[in-house]
Amino acid sequence: MTSNGRRLVVHRLQTSGGVEMPRPNKVLIVGAGIGGLCAATALARIGVEVDVIDIKPDNSVPGVGWGLRTNGLRALREIGLLEPTLAIGFPTPPLTYFDRNGHHVVDISYGRQFDGMPNNVQLPRLGFLEMASARALEAGCTIQMSTTAVDIEQDSDGATVELSDGSSRRYDLVIGFDGINSSIRRYLFGEKYVPVRSGGVAWRAPIRAPDTLKGAIFCHGFGGKVGFVPLAGGMMYVIVTHHEPGRPRHDPAAFAETMHRVAREMMGDSDFMSAEIDSLRTATNVAYTPLDTVLVPYPWHRGRVMIMGDAAHATTPYLGSGAAMAIEDGVVFAKLLQSDDSLYDVQTKFMARRYPRVKTVWDWSLKMMHEEFDSATPEALDRRLHYLVNEEPAAIDYINRVLESDY
């Protein structure tokens, strides 16, 4: 449903594959998140007129962070966003794993460094969205919040979009960057591709970081992990991931206490990072996220309507690459649009480049999550720690090289 209670209706253009649709000059992006804003900037930089809409009233989000590796930074560099990103980011050393008692287990590399860029940067989510919004506006895009599409009608020349504010606008292309619960995806494909429970959940909360925390550390405990990831300004975010059967309802007013309880159970009677874990009880902006997934196979387009980012390929956060894949989507699409190809040919070339890469990241992210959760008993936890030392580094090196490859 849309914000005014109406259902979005997409009247599909009835054409066979290969229809000659000219290069789009005016594009509507539905979704003002990380992927949508970066795509808007990428398209504006090649001369496309771009409007961005979002159903949310603003881009306020819980004050947690996210990571971006070399591939995402490389994509941001292509659209002029690298320097402002590094200005608000926190470059991190290799990820360090400890057991629940604070004994060092293994260091996990984020891969090689290229062109003087860090190979991993931790970023404040709200800070990035504010910066990306400002850059999109500077590039000539318009951004309209509290607005969504309620009707899209295609014909051979374009798409007429009725918005929730009652206006109607004409576009050459509509791109849904509207997240895992995408209305654009739903009304392109019906209920064929809907979010699927992965079995995992994540809790995140920002708290003050100890002076000794110089890089991200993960403590592997019973059935999951507790992570401490530094941010700029003396802050860090704590992340707790674990298996959660079913879909229980947690009281948002008790999020902080619940996150503390889960972390404390995971760490057992250990004193390691206990002060930081106890401070979760008074944390604000605690975010609780069921780790649902979506993967839409070919194609992500129907005529003049497309989906990208989490609308097409929402994954678990176990490679820290969900946002990077969304950023790559917009950058690659804008690059392909600079050719003399028809829109349909650009769309098919885009899919040929993006789907195999996204599928690899999606598969490995899910695999790594399930392996982490298989540690609920002392014996299983010992096996998991042995795997982290003896097998995880080689697996991570493989996926790092995938991420470092051309997108």
C-alpha positions as CSV (number, residue, x, y, z in Angstrom):
1,M,0.0,0.0,0.0
2,T,1.1,3.6,-0.6
3,S,1.1,6.4,2.0
4,N,-2.4,7.4,1.1
5,G,-3.8,3.9,1.3
6,R,-4.0,3.4,-2.5
7,R,-2.4,0.5,-4.3
8,L,0.3,1.2,-6.8
9,V,-0.9,0.0,-10.2
10,V,1.7,-0.5,-13.0
11,H,0.1,-0.7,-16.5
12,R,2.7,-2.7,-18.3
13,L,3.9,-1.9,-21.8
14,Q,2.9,-4.8,-23.9
15,T,5.9,-5.4,-26.0
16,S,8.2,-8.3,-26.9
17,G,11.9,-8.3,-25.9
18,G,14.1,-6.1,-27.9
19,V,11.8,-3.1,-28.4
20,E,13.7,-0.1,-29.5
21,M,13.3,2.4,-26.7
22,P,15.6,5.4,-27.0
23,R,18.0,6.5,-24.2
24,P,16.1,8.0,-21.3
25,N,16.6,11.7,-20.7
26,K,14.2,12.0,-17.7
27,V,14.2,9.4,-14.9
28,L,12.2,9.0,-11.7
29,I,14.0,7.2,-8.9
30,V,11.7,5.8,-6.2
31,G,13.7,5.6,-3.0
32,A,16.1,8.2,-1.4
33,G,18.3,5.7,0.3
34,I,22.0,5.0,-0.3
35,G,21.5,3.3,-3.7
36,G,18.9,5.7,-5.0
37,L,20.8,8.8,-4.1
38,C,24.1,7.5,-5.6
39,A,22.2,6.4,-8.8
40,A,20.6,9.9,-9.0
41,T,24.0,11.5,-8.9
42,A,25.5,9.1,-11.4
43,L,22.7,9.7,-13.9
44,A,22.7,13.5,-13.4
45,R,26.5,13.6,-14.1
46,I,25.8,12.2,-17.6
47,G,23.1,14.8,-18.3
48,V,19.9,12.9,-17.3
49,E,17.2,14.9,-15.6
50,V,16.5,13.0,-12.3
51,D,13.6,13.3,-9.8
52,V,13.9,11.3,-6.5
53,I,10.9,10.6,-4.3
54,D,10.6,8.7,-1.1
55,I,7.6,7.7,1.0
56,K,9.4,8.6,4.3
57,P,9.0,12.2,5.6
58,D,12.8,12.5,6.0
59,N,16.0,10.4,5.9
60,S,16.3,10.1,9.6
61,V,17.5,6.6,10.6
62,P,18.7,5.0,13.8
63,G,22.2,6.3,14.4
64,V,24.1,3.2,13.4
65,G,26.9,2.7,11.0
66,W,27.7,0.7,8.0
67,G,30.9,-0.4,6.2
68,L,32.1,0.2,2.6
69,R,34.9,-1.8,1.1
70,T,37.2,-0.9,-1.8
71,N,34.6,-1.8,-4.5
72,G,32.0,0.6,-3.1
73,L,34.6,3.3,-2.6
74,R,35.8,2.9,-6.2
75,A,32.2,3.3,-7.4
76,L,31.8,6.4,-5.3
77,R,35.0,7.8,-6.8
78,E,33.5,7.5,-10.3
79,I,30.6,9.8,-9.3
80,G,32.6,12.3,-7.3
81,L,31.5,11.1,-3.8
82,L,34.8,9.6,-2.6
83,E,36.3,12.5,-0.8
84,P,33.2,13.6,1.1
85,T,32.7,9.9,2.1
86,L,36.3,9.6,3.4
87,A,35.8,12.9,5.3
88,I,33.1,11.4,7.4
89,G,34.4,7.8,7.5
90,F,36.6,5.9,9.8
91,P,39.2,3.7,8.0
92,T,39.6,0.4,9.8
93,P,42.4,-2.2,10.2
94,P,41.6,-5.9,9.6
95,L,38.7,-7.3,11.4
96,T,39.8,-9.1,14.6
97,Y,37.9,-12.1,16.1
98,F,38.0,-12.9,19.7
99,D,36.4,-15.7,21.6
100,R,33.8,-14.8,24.2
101,N,36.5,-14.8,26.9
102,G,38.6,-12.2,25.1
103,H,41.2,-14.5,23.6
104,H,42.4,-13.5,20.2
105,V,41.3,-16.0,17.5
106,V,42.2,-14.6,14.1
107,D,42.5,-11.4,12.0
108,I,40.4,-11.3,8.9
109,S,41.6,-9.0,6.0
110,Y,39.3,-6.7,4.1
111,G,41.4,-7.4,1.0
112,R,44.0,-5.4,-0.9
113,Q,44.2,-1.6,-1.1
114,F,44.0,0.1,-4.4
115,D,45.0,3.6,-5.5
116,G,45.7,4.8,-2.0
117,M,42.1,4.1,-0.9
118,P,41.4,2.3,2.4
119,N,40.1,-1.2,2.0
120,N,37.3,-0.6,4.5
121,V,35.6,2.5,5.9
122,Q,33.0,2.6,8.6
123,L,30.4,5.4,8.0
124,P,27.6,7.0,10.0
125,R,24.4,6.1,8.0
126,L,22.6,9.4,8.6
127,G,25.8,11.4,7.9
128,F,26.2,9.6,4.5
129,L,22.6,10.1,3.6
130,E,22.8,13.8,4.3
131,M,26.0,14.1,2.3
132,A,24.6,12.1,-0.6
133,S,21.4,14.1,-0.6
134,A,23.3,17.4,-0.8
135,R,25.5,16.1,-3.6
136,A,22.5,14.9,-5.6
137,L,20.9,18.3,-5.3
138,E,24.1,20.0,-6.3
139,A,24.1,17.7,-9.4
140,G,20.7,19.1,-10.4
141,C,18.4,16.4,-9.0
142,T,15.2,17.1,-7.2
143,I,14.3,15.2,-4.0
144,Q,10.7,15.1,-2.8
145,M,10.0,13.3,0.5
146,S,6.6,12.1,1.8
147,T,5.8,11.1,-1.8
148,T,5.4,7.9,-3.6
149,A,4.1,6.5,-6.9
150,V,0.5,5.3,-6.9
151,D,0.1,4.6,-10.6
152,I,2.5,4.0,-13.5
153,E,1.2,3.7,-17.0
154,Q,3.6,2.9,-19.8
155,D,3.3,3.4,-23.5
156,S,5.7,3.3,-26.4
157,D,7.1,6.8,-25.7
158,G,7.4,6.8,-21.9
159,A,5.7,6.3,-18.5
160,T,3.1,8.5,-16.9
161,V,3.5,8.4,-13.1
162,E,0.7,9.5,-10.7
163,L,2.2,10.6,-7.4
164,S,0.6,10.5,-3.9
165,D,0.5,14.3,-3.8
166,G,-2.0,14.2,-6.7
167,S,0.4,15.3,-9.4
168,S,1.1,13.4,-12.6
169,R,4.5,13.5,-14.3
170,R,6.0,12.0,-17.5
171,Y,9.3,10.1,-17.5
172,D,11.3,8.0,-19.9
173,L,12.3,5.5,-17.1
174,V,11.2,4.7,-13.5
175,I,13.8,2.9,-11.3
176,G,12.7,1.4,-8.0
177,F,15.4,1.7,-5.3
178,D,12.6,1.4,-2.7
179,G,14.1,-1.4,-0.6
180,I,13.3,-5.0,0.4
181,N,9.6,-4.3,0.6
182,S,9.6,-2.5,-2.8
183,S,6.2,-1.5,-4.1
184,I,7.7,-1.2,-7.6
185,R,8.9,-4.8,-7.5
186,R,5.5,-6.0,-6.2
187,Y,3.6,-4.4,-9.0
188,L,6.0,-5.5,-11.7
189,F,6.0,-9.1,-10.6
190,G,3.1,-9.5,-8.1
191,E,3.9,-11.7,-5.1
192,K,6.3,-13.9,-7.0
193,Y,9.3,-12.3,-5.3
194,V,8.7,-11.4,-1.6
195,P,11.1,-11.1,1.4
196,V,12.1,-14.5,2.7
197,R,13.1,-15.1,6.3
198,S,16.8,-16.1,6.6
199,G,16.5,-17.1,10.2
200,G,18.8,-14.4,11.5
201,V,18.3,-11.0,13.1
202,A,20.6,-8.1,13.9
203,W,20.5,-5.6,16.7
204,R,22.5,-2.4,16.4
205,A,23.1,0.5,18.7
206,P,25.5,3.5,18.9
207,I,27.3,4.0,22.2
208,R,30.5,5.7,23.3
209,A,33.6,3.8,22.3
210,P,36.5,3.0,24.6
211,D,39.8,4.8,23.9
212,T,41.4,1.4,23.3
213,L,39.1,0.5,20.3
214,K,41.1,1.1,17.2
215,G,39.4,-1.3,14.8
216,A,36.3,-3.5,14.5
217,I,36.3,-6.5,16.8
218,F,33.9,-9.4,16.8
219,C,33.4,-11.7,19.8
220,H,32.1,-15.1,18.8
221,G,29.8,-16.5,21.4
222,F,27.0,-19.1,21.7
223,G,24.9,-19.0,18.5
224,G,26.2,-15.7,17.1
225,K,28.5,-12.8,17.7
226,V,28.8,-9.4,19.4
227,G,30.6,-6.8,17.3
228,F,32.1,-3.4,18.3
229,V,32.8,-1.2,15.3
230,P,34.4,2.3,15.8
231,L,33.0,5.4,14.2
232,A,34.3,8.9,13.9
233,G,33.8,11.2,16.9
234,G,34.6,8.7,19.6
235,M,31.5,6.6,19.0
236,M,31.0,3.0,18.0
237,Y,28.1,0.9,17.1
238,V,27.5,-2.5,18.7
239,I,26.0,-5.2,16.5
240,V,24.6,-8.5,17.8
241,T,23.6,-11.1,15.3
242,H,21.9,-14.4,16.1
243,H,19.4,-17.0,15.0
244,E,15.8,-16.2,15.9
245,P,13.1,-18.8,15.0
246,G,9.8,-17.5,14.0
247,R,9.0,-13.8,14.1
248,P,8.5,-12.7,17.7
249,R,7.2,-9.2,18.4
250,H,9.6,-7.1,20.5
251,D,8.5,-4.1,22.3
252,P,10.4,-1.1,20.8
253,A,10.4,0.5,24.3
254,A,12.4,-2.5,25.5
255,F,14.8,-2.8,22.6
256,A,17.8,-1.7,24.7
257,E,17.1,-4.2,27.4
258,T,16.4,-7.0,24.9
259,M,19.6,-6.3,23.0
260,H,21.6,-6.3,26.3
261,R,20.0,-9.6,27.4
262,V,20.8,-11.3,24.0
263,A,24.4,-10.1,24.1
264,R,24.9,-11.2,27.7
265,E,23.5,-14.7,27.0
266,M,25.8,-15.0,24.0
267,M,28.9,-14.1,26.0
268,G,28.0,-16.3,29.0
269,D,29.8,-15.5,32.2
270,S,32.7,-13.7,30.4
271,D,33.9,-10.3,31.6
272,F,35.3,-9.4,28.2
273,M,33.8,-6.0,27.0
274,S,31.2,-6.4,29.9
275,A,31.1,-2.6,30.6
276,E,30.3,-1.9,27.0
277,I,27.7,-4.6,26.9
278,D,26.1,-3.3,30.1
279,S,25.9,0.2,28.6
280,L,23.5,-1.1,26.0
281,R,20.8,-0.9,28.7
282,T,20.7,2.8,28.3
283,A,21.4,3.0,24.5
284,T,19.1,5.1,22.3
285,N,18.4,4.5,18.7
286,V,18.5,0.8,19.0
287,A,17.7,-0.9,15.7
288,Y,16.3,-4.4,15.4
289,T,16.4,-5.9,11.9
290,P,15.2,-9.3,10.8
291,L,17.6,-10.4,8.1
292,D,15.1,-11.1,5.4
293,T,16.3,-11.6,1.8
294,V,15.1,-11.1,-1.7
295,L,16.7,-12.2,-5.0
296,V,14.9,-11.5,-8.2
297,P,16.3,-13.4,-11.2
298,Y,16.5,-12.0,-14.7
299,P,15.1,-9.6,-15.6
300,W,14.8,-6.7,-13.2
301,H,13.0,-4.6,-15.8
302,R,9.6,-4.5,-17.6
303,G,9.6,-1.9,-20.4
304,R,10.3,1.4,-18.8
305,V,10.2,0.3,-15.2
306,M,13.2,-1.3,-13.4
307,I,14.3,-2.3,-9.9
308,M,17.8,-2.1,-8.4
309,G,19.4,-2.3,-5.0
310,D,17.6,-4.1,-2.2
311,A,14.4,-4.1,-4.3
312,A,16.1,-6.6,-6.5
313,H,18.7,-8.3,-4.3
314,A,18.5,-7.8,-0.6
315,T,21.1,-9.9,1.2
316,T,22.3,-10.6,4.7
317,P,25.1,-8.2,5.9
318,Y,27.7,-10.9,6.3
319,L,30.0,-9.5,3.6
320,G,29.2,-5.9,4.3
321,S,28.3,-5.5,0.7
322,G,24.6,-4.9,0.4
323,A,24.9,-1.1,0.1
324,A,28.0,-1.5,-2.1
325,M,26.0,-3.6,-4.5
326,A,23.3,-1.0,-4.7
327,I,25.8,1.8,-5.3
328,E,27.4,-0.3,-8.1
329,D,24.0,-0.8,-9.7
330,G,23.5,2.9,-10.3
331,V,27.1,3.6,-11.4
332,V,27.1,0.7,-13.9
333,F,23.7,1.6,-15.3
334,A,24.8,5.2,-15.9
335,K,28.0,4.1,-17.6
336,L,26.0,1.8,-20.0
337,L,23.6,4.6,-20.8
338,Q,26.4,6.6,-22.3
339,S,26.4,4.3,-25.3
340,D,24.3,4.6,-28.4
341,D,22.3,1.4,-27.4
342,S,18.6,1.4,-27.0
343,L,17.2,1.3,-23.5
344,Y,16.3,-2.4,-23.9
345,D,19.9,-3.2,-24.9
346,V,21.3,-1.2,-22.0
347,Q,19.0,-3.1,-19.6
348,T,20.1,-6.5,-20.9
349,K,23.8,-5.6,-20.8
350,F,23.2,-4.3,-17.3
351,M,21.7,-7.6,-16.2
352,A,24.5,-9.6,-17.8
353,R,27.0,-7.6,-15.8
354,R,25.2,-7.3,-12.5
355,Y,23.3,-10.6,-11.9
356,P,26.3,-13.0,-11.6
357,R,28.2,-10.7,-9.3
358,V,25.2,-10.0,-7.1
359,K,24.3,-13.7,-7.0
360,T,27.7,-14.6,-5.7
361,V,27.6,-12.0,-3.0
362,W,24.1,-13.0,-2.0
363,D,24.9,-16.7,-1.8
364,W,28.1,-16.2,0.2
365,S,26.5,-13.8,2.6
366,L,23.7,-16.3,3.4
367,K,26.2,-19.2,3.7
368,M,28.4,-17.3,6.2
369,M,25.5,-16.4,8.3
370,H,24.3,-19.9,8.7
371,E,27.8,-21.1,9.5
372,E,28.1,-18.5,12.3
373,F,24.8,-19.5,13.9
374,D,25.9,-23.2,14.1
375,S,27.7,-22.5,17.4
376,A,25.0,-22.7,20.0
377,T,26.6,-25.4,22.2
378,P,30.1,-25.4,23.7
379,E,31.2,-28.2,21.3
380,A,29.7,-26.4,18.3
381,L,31.4,-23.1,19.3
382,D,34.7,-24.9,19.5
383,R,34.2,-26.2,16.0
384,R,33.3,-22.7,14.8
385,L,36.4,-21.2,16.3
386,H,38.6,-23.9,14.7
387,Y,36.9,-23.0,11.3
388,L,37.6,-19.3,11.8
389,V,41.3,-20.0,12.3
390,N,41.9,-22.7,9.6
391,E,39.3,-22.2,6.8
392,E,37.7,-18.7,7.1
393,P,40.7,-16.7,5.9
394,A,40.8,-18.6,2.6
395,A,37.1,-18.2,2.1
396,I,37.3,-14.5,2.8
397,D,40.3,-14.1,0.5
398,Y,38.2,-15.6,-2.3
399,I,35.2,-13.2,-1.7
400,N,37.6,-10.2,-1.3
401,R,39.0,-11.0,-4.8
402,V,35.4,-11.2,-6.2
403,L,34.7,-7.8,-4.7
404,E,37.9,-6.3,-6.0
405,S,37.1,-7.5,-9.6
406,D,35.5,-5.2,-12.2
407,Y,31.8,-4.5,-11.6
